[in-house]
Amino acid sequence: MSQVNKEPVTVRILDRDYRVMCDESERRSLVESALALDEQMRAIRDSGKVTSVEKIAVMCALNLAAENRTLKEQRHQYAEQIDRRIAQLAASLD
């Protein structure tokens, strides 16, 4: 991506402002992602079990990594199901 198209966007997470450079086309996604991250981090903080911002961030990252892994596994399973179904349909055409 070209640095020329990037502009600063300020997002607020756990009452702290972060300035991030991004393309205008990515701005909405960045803001929505920051809102979701803030929501998850607040939920962890408000549970009362974790108070350190660093630990909250790590717990949130672990939750997001686990969710990402689950989604990747599901996508892989769906792709395999589709491949099997296509093979079945192809075999029935023969």
Chimera marker file (.cmm) of the C-alpha trace (Angstrom):
<marker_set name="trace">
<marker id="1" x="0.000" y="0.000" z="0.000" r="1" g="1" b="0" radius="0.5"/>
<marker id="2" x="1.176" y="3.443" z="-0.796" r="1" g="1" b="0" radius="0.5"/>
<marker id="3" x="1.947" y="5.783" z="2.089" r="1" g="1" b="0" radius="0.5"/>
<marker id="4" x="0.309" y="8.611" z="0.068" r="1" g="1" b="0" radius="0.5"/>
<marker id="5" x="-3.196" y="7.145" z="0.526" r="1" g="1" b="0" radius="0.5"/>
<marker id="6" x="-2.837" y="6.684" z="4.274" r="1" g="1" b="0" radius="0.5"/>
<marker id="7" x="-4.257" y="9.057" z="6.822" r="1" g="1" b="0" radius="0.5"/>
<marker id="8" x="-4.298" y="9.034" z="10.623" r="1" g="1" b="0" radius="0.5"/>
<marker id="9" x="-7.338" y="7.655" z="12.424" r="1" g="1" b="0" radius="0.5"/>
<marker id="10" x="-7.726" y="7.887" z="16.178" r="1" g="1" b="0" radius="0.5"/>
<marker id="11" x="-9.448" y="5.003" z="17.925" r="1" g="1" b="0" radius="0.5"/>
<marker id="12" x="-10.250" y="4.767" z="21.626" r="1" g="1" b="0" radius="0.5"/>
<marker id="13" x="-9.694" y="1.505" z="23.460" r="1" g="1" b="0" radius="0.5"/>
<marker id="14" x="-10.119" y="1.239" z="27.239" r="1" g="1" b="0" radius="0.5"/>
<marker id="15" x="-10.147" y="5.024" z="27.580" r="1" g="1" b="0" radius="0.5"/>
<marker id="16" x="-6.860" y="5.404" z="25.712" r="1" g="1" b="0" radius="0.5"/>
<marker id="17" x="-6.470" y="6.976" z="22.307" r="1" g="1" b="0" radius="0.5"/>
<marker id="18" x="-4.419" y="5.246" z="19.622" r="1" g="1" b="0" radius="0.5"/>
<marker id="19" x="-3.490" y="6.918" z="16.364" r="1" g="1" b="0" radius="0.5"/>
<marker id="20" x="-3.306" y="4.498" z="13.450" r="1" g="1" b="0" radius="0.5"/>
<marker id="21" x="-2.424" y="5.161" z="9.820" r="1" g="1" b="0" radius="0.5"/>
<marker id="22" x="-4.749" y="3.495" z="7.336" r="1" g="1" b="0" radius="0.5"/>
<marker id="23" x="-6.179" y="3.872" z="3.863" r="1" g="1" b="0" radius="0.5"/>
<marker id="24" x="-9.505" y="5.665" z="3.615" r="1" g="1" b="0" radius="0.5"/>
<marker id="25" x="-10.983" y="2.430" z="2.233" r="1" g="1" b="0" radius="0.5"/>
<marker id="26" x="-9.989" y="0.617" z="5.451" r="1" g="1" b="0" radius="0.5"/>
<marker id="27" x="-11.157" y="3.308" z="7.868" r="1" g="1" b="0" radius="0.5"/>
<marker id="28" x="-14.617" y="1.877" z="8.593" r="1" g="1" b="0" radius="0.5"/>
<marker id="29" x="-13.232" y="-1.617" z="9.181" r="1" g="1" b="0" radius="0.5"/>
<marker id="30" x="-10.552" y="-0.232" z="11.512" r="1" g="1" b="0" radius="0.5"/>
<marker id="31" x="-13.065" y="1.776" z="13.549" r="1" g="1" b="0" radius="0.5"/>
<marker id="32" x="-15.474" y="-1.183" z="13.804" r="1" g="1" b="0" radius="0.5"/>
<marker id="33" x="-12.614" y="-3.481" z="14.803" r="1" g="1" b="0" radius="0.5"/>
<marker id="34" x="-11.478" y="-1.023" z="17.464" r="1" g="1" b="0" radius="0.5"/>
<marker id="35" x="-15.024" y="-0.810" z="18.849" r="1" g="1" b="0" radius="0.5"/>
<marker id="36" x="-15.260" y="-4.613" z="19.019" r="1" g="1" b="0" radius="0.5"/>
<marker id="37" x="-11.848" y="-4.831" z="20.685" r="1" g="1" b="0" radius="0.5"/>
<marker id="38" x="-12.801" y="-2.152" z="23.210" r="1" g="1" b="0" radius="0.5"/>
<marker id="39" x="-16.011" y="-4.020" z="24.000" r="1" g="1" b="0" radius="0.5"/>
<marker id="40" x="-14.186" y="-7.323" z="24.550" r="1" g="1" b="0" radius="0.5"/>
<marker id="41" x="-11.458" y="-5.719" z="26.651" r="1" g="1" b="0" radius="0.5"/>
<marker id="42" x="-14.048" y="-3.924" z="28.804" r="1" g="1" b="0" radius="0.5"/>
<marker id="43" x="-15.905" y="-7.204" z="29.351" r="1" g="1" b="0" radius="0.5"/>
<marker id="44" x="-12.687" y="-8.835" z="30.556" r="1" g="1" b="0" radius="0.5"/>
<marker id="45" x="-11.880" y="-5.870" z="32.794" r="1" g="1" b="0" radius="0.5"/>
<marker id="46" x="-15.429" y="-5.679" z="34.166" r="1" g="1" b="0" radius="0.5"/>
<marker id="47" x="-15.375" y="-9.374" z="35.094" r="1" g="1" b="0" radius="0.5"/>
<marker id="48" x="-13.042" y="-8.269" z="37.891" r="1" g="1" b="0" radius="0.5"/>
<marker id="49" x="-10.673" y="-11.194" z="37.403" r="1" g="1" b="0" radius="0.5"/>
<marker id="50" x="-8.044" y="-9.232" z="35.457" r="1" g="1" b="0" radius="0.5"/>
<marker id="51" x="-7.156" y="-5.610" z="36.158" r="1" g="1" b="0" radius="0.5"/>
<marker id="52" x="-3.826" y="-4.975" z="34.434" r="1" g="1" b="0" radius="0.5"/>
<marker id="53" x="-4.271" y="-3.444" z="30.975" r="1" g="1" b="0" radius="0.5"/>
<marker id="54" x="-1.453" y="-5.640" z="29.697" r="1" g="1" b="0" radius="0.5"/>
<marker id="55" x="-3.123" y="-8.803" z="31.006" r="1" g="1" b="0" radius="0.5"/>
<marker id="56" x="-6.486" y="-7.689" z="29.650" r="1" g="1" b="0" radius="0.5"/>
<marker id="57" x="-4.884" y="-7.212" z="26.225" r="1" g="1" b="0" radius="0.5"/>
<marker id="58" x="-3.252" y="-10.661" z="26.380" r="1" g="1" b="0" radius="0.5"/>
<marker id="59" x="-6.514" y="-12.342" z="27.443" r="1" g="1" b="0" radius="0.5"/>
<marker id="60" x="-8.355" y="-10.557" z="24.652" r="1" g="1" b="0" radius="0.5"/>
<marker id="61" x="-5.682" y="-11.578" z="22.127" r="1" g="1" b="0" radius="0.5"/>
<marker id="62" x="-5.947" y="-15.199" z="23.281" r="1" g="1" b="0" radius="0.5"/>
<marker id="63" x="-9.740" y="-15.105" z="22.924" r="1" g="1" b="0" radius="0.5"/>
<marker id="64" x="-9.477" y="-13.625" z="19.437" r="1" g="1" b="0" radius="0.5"/>
<marker id="65" x="-6.794" y="-16.140" z="18.426" r="1" g="1" b="0" radius="0.5"/>
<marker id="66" x="-8.963" y="-19.029" z="19.615" r="1" g="1" b="0" radius="0.5"/>
<marker id="67" x="-11.963" y="-17.643" z="17.734" r="1" g="1" b="0" radius="0.5"/>
<marker id="68" x="-9.855" y="-17.197" z="14.601" r="1" g="1" b="0" radius="0.5"/>
<marker id="69" x="-8.561" y="-20.764" z="14.851" r="1" g="1" b="0" radius="0.5"/>
<marker id="70" x="-12.095" y="-22.134" z="15.260" r="1" g="1" b="0" radius="0.5"/>
<marker id="71" x="-13.296" y="-20.193" z="12.221" r="1" g="1" b="0" radius="0.5"/>
<marker id="72" x="-10.374" y="-21.461" z="10.135" r="1" g="1" b="0" radius="0.5"/>
<marker id="73" x="-11.133" y="-25.040" z="11.149" r="1" g="1" b="0" radius="0.5"/>
<marker id="74" x="-14.813" y="-24.582" z="10.272" r="1" g="1" b="0" radius="0.5"/>
<marker id="75" x="-13.901" y="-23.071" z="6.902" r="1" g="1" b="0" radius="0.5"/>
<marker id="76" x="-11.610" y="-26.017" z="6.189" r="1" g="1" b="0" radius="0.5"/>
<marker id="77" x="-14.368" y="-28.501" z="7.117" r="1" g="1" b="0" radius="0.5"/>
<marker id="78" x="-16.890" y="-26.697" z="4.895" r="1" g="1" b="0" radius="0.5"/>
<marker id="79" x="-14.419" y="-26.694" z="2.007" r="1" g="1" b="0" radius="0.5"/>
<marker id="80" x="-13.921" y="-30.439" z="2.429" r="1" g="1" b="0" radius="0.5"/>
<marker id="81" x="-17.692" y="-30.989" z="2.477" r="1" g="1" b="0" radius="0.5"/>
<marker id="82" x="-18.086" y="-28.967" z="-0.703" r="1" g="1" b="0" radius="0.5"/>
<marker id="83" x="-15.250" y="-30.877" z="-2.390" r="1" g="1" b="0" radius="0.5"/>
<marker id="84" x="-16.868" y="-34.197" z="-1.447" r="1" g="1" b="0" radius="0.5"/>
<marker id="85" x="-20.248" y="-33.042" z="-2.727" r="1" g="1" b="0" radius="0.5"/>
<marker id="86" x="-18.734" y="-31.860" z="-6.007" r="1" g="1" b="0" radius="0.5"/>
<marker id="87" x="-16.988" y="-35.226" z="-6.390" r="1" g="1" b="0" radius="0.5"/>
<marker id="88" x="-20.296" y="-37.024" z="-5.744" r="1" g="1" b="0" radius="0.5"/>
<marker id="89" x="-22.103" y="-34.878" z="-8.317" r="1" g="1" b="0" radius="0.5"/>
<marker id="90" x="-19.325" y="-35.380" z="-10.843" r="1" g="1" b="0" radius="0.5"/>
<marker id="91" x="-19.446" y="-39.141" z="-10.286" r="1" g="1" b="0" radius="0.5"/>
<marker id="92" x="-23.216" y="-39.190" z="-10.750" r="1" g="1" b="0" radius="0.5"/>
<marker id="93" x="-22.819" y="-37.372" z="-14.077" r="1" g="1" b="0" radius="0.5"/>
<marker id="94" x="-20.420" y="-40.055" z="-15.358" r="1" g="1" b="0" radius="0.5"/>
<link id1="1" id2="2" r="1" g="1" b="0" radius="0.2"/>
<link id1="2" id2="3" r="1" g="1" b="0" radius="0.2"/>
<link id1="3" id2="4" r="1" g="1" b="0" radius="0.2"/>
<link id1="4" id2="5" r="1" g="1" b="0" radius="0.2"/>
<link id1="5" id2="6" r="1" g="1" b="0" radius="0.2"/>
<link id1="6" id2="7" r="1" g="1" b="0" radius="0.2"/>
<link id1="7" id2="8" r="1" g="1" b="0" radius="0.2"/>
<link id1="8" id2="9" r="1" g="1" b="0" radius="0.2"/>
<link id1="9" id2="10" r="1" g="1" b="0" radius="0.2"/>
<link id1="10" id2="11" r="1" g="1" b="0" radius="0.2"/>
<link id1="11" id2="12" r="1" g="1" b="0" radius="0.2"/>
<link id1="12" id2="13" r="1" g="1" b="0" radius="0.2"/>
<link id1="13" id2="14" r="1" g="1" b="0" radius="0.2"/>
<link id1="14" id2="15" r="1" g="1" b="0" radius="0.2"/>
<link id1="15" id2="16" r="1" g="1" b="0" radius="0.2"/>
<link id1="16" id2="17" r="1" g="1" b="0" radius="0.2"/>
<link id1="17" id2="18" r="1" g="1" b="0" radius="0.2"/>
<link id1="18" id2="19" r="1" g="1" b="0" radius="0.2"/>
<link id1="19" id2="20" r="1" g="1" b="0" radius="0.2"/>
<link id1="20" id2="21" r="1" g="1" b="0" radius="0.2"/>
<link id1="21" id2="22" r="1" g="1" b="0" radius="0.2"/>
<link id1="22" id2="23" r="1" g="1" b="0" radius="0.2"/>
<link id1="23" id2="24" r="1" g="1" b="0" radius="0.2"/>
<link id1="24" id2="25" r="1" g="1" b="0" radius="0.2"/>
<link id1="25" id2="26" r="1" g="1" b="0" radius="0.2"/>
<link id1="26" id2="27" r="1" g="1" b="0" radius="0.2"/>
<link id1="27" id2="28" r="1" g="1" b="0" radius="0.2"/>
<link id1="28" id2="29" r="1" g="1" b="0" radius="0.2"/>
<link id1="29" id2="30" r="1" g="1" b="0" radius="0.2"/>
<link id1="30" id2="31" r="1" g="1" b="0" radius="0.2"/>
<link id1="31" id2="32" r="1" g="1" b="0" radius="0.2"/>
<link id1="32" id2="33" r="1" g="1" b="0" radius="0.2"/>
<link id1="33" id2="34" r="1" g="1" b="0" radius="0.2"/>
<link id1="34" id2="35" r="1" g="1" b="0" radius="0.2"/>
<link id1="35" id2="36" r="1" g="1" b="0" radius="0.2"/>
<link id1="36" id2="37" r="1" g="1" b="0" radius="0.2"/>
<link id1="37" id2="38" r="1" g="1" b="0" radius="0.2"/>
<link id1="38" id2="39" r="1" g="1" b="0" radius="0.2"/>
<link id1="39" id2="40" r="1" g="1" b="0" radius="0.2"/>
<link id1="40" id2="41" r="1" g="1" b="0" radius="0.2"/>
<link id1="41" id2="42" r="1" g="1" b="0" radius="0.2"/>
<link id1="42" id2="43" r="1" g="1" b="0" radius="0.2"/>
<link id1="43" id2="44" r="1" g="1" b="0" radius="0.2"/>
<link id1="44" id2="45" r="1" g="1" b="0" radius="0.2"/>
<link id1="45" id2="46" r="1" g="1" b="0" radius="0.2"/>
<link id1="46" id2="47" r="1" g="1" b="0" radius="0.2"/>
<link id1="47" id2="48" r="1" g="1" b="0" radius="0.2"/>
<link id1="48" id2="49" r="1" g="1" b="0" radius="0.2"/>
<link id1="49" id2="50" r="1" g="1" b="0" radius="0.2"/>
<link id1="50" id2="51" r="1" g="1" b="0" radius="0.2"/>
<link id1="51" id2="52" r="1" g="1" b="0" radius="0.2"/>
<link id1="52" id2="53" r="1" g="1" b="0" radius="0.2"/>
<link id1="53" id2="54" r="1" g="1" b="0" radius="0.2"/>
<link id1="54" id2="55" r="1" g="1" b="0" radius="0.2"/>
<link id1="55" id2="56" r="1" g="1" b="0" radius="0.2"/>
<link id1="56" id2="57" r="1" g="1" b="0" radius="0.2"/>
<link id1="57" id2="58" r="1" g="1" b="0" radius="0.2"/>
<link id1="58" id2="59" r="1" g="1" b="0" radius="0.2"/>
<link id1="59" id2="60" r="1" g="1" b="0" radius="0.2"/>
<link id1="60" id2="61" r="1" g="1" b="0" radius="0.2"/>
<link id1="61" id2="62" r="1" g="1" b="0" radius="0.2"/>
<link id1="62" id2="63" r="1" g="1" b="0" radius="0.2"/>
<link id1="63" id2="64" r="1" g="1" b="0" radius="0.2"/>
<link id1="64" id2="65" r="1" g="1" b="0" radius="0.2"/>
<link id1="65" id2="66" r="1" g="1" b="0" radius="0.2"/>
<link id1="66" id2="67" r="1" g="1" b="0" radius="0.2"/>
<link id1="67" id2="68" r="1" g="1" b="0" radius="0.2"/>
<link id1="68" id2="69" r="1" g="1" b="0" radius="0.2"/>
<link id1="69" id2="70" r="1" g="1" b="0" radius="0.2"/>
<link id1="70" id2="71" r="1" g="1" b="0" radius="0.2"/>
<link id1="71" id2="72" r="1" g="1" b="0" radius="0.2"/>
<link id1="72" id2="73" r="1" g="1" b="0" radius="0.2"/>
<link id1="73" id2="74" r="1" g="1" b="0" radius="0.2"/>
<link id1="74" id2="75" r="1" g="1" b="0" radius="0.2"/>
<link id1="75" id2="76" r="1" g="1" b="0" radius="0.2"/>
<link id1="76" id2="77" r="1" g="1" b="0" radius="0.2"/>
<link id1="77" id2="78" r="1" g="1" b="0" radius="0.2"/>
<link id1="78" id2="79" r="1" g="1" b="0" radius="0.2"/>
<link id1="79" id2="80" r="1" g="1" b="0" radius="0.2"/>
<link id1="80" id2="81" r="1" g="1" b="0" radius="0.2"/>
<link id1="81" id2="82" r="1" g="1" b="0" radius="0.2"/>
<link id1="82" id2="83" r="1" g="1" b="0" radius="0.2"/>
<link id1="83" id2="84" r="1" g="1" b="0" radius="0.2"/>
<link id1="84" id2="85" r="1" g="1" b="0" radius="0.2"/>
<link id1="85" id2="86" r="1" g="1" b="0" radius="0.2"/>
<link id1="86" id2="87" r="1" g="1" b="0" radius="0.2"/>
<link id1="87" id2="88" r="1" g="1" b="0" radius="0.2"/>
<link id1="88" id2="89" r="1" g="1" b="0" radius="0.2"/>
<link id1="89" id2="90" r="1" g="1" b="0" radius="0.2"/>
<link id1="90" id2="91" r="1" g="1" b="0" radius="0.2"/>
<link id1="91" id2="92" r="1" g="1" b="0" radius="0.2"/>
<link id1="92" id2="93" r="1" g="1" b="0" radius="0.2"/>
<link id1="93" id2="94" r="1" g="1" b="0" radius="0.2"/>
</marker_set>
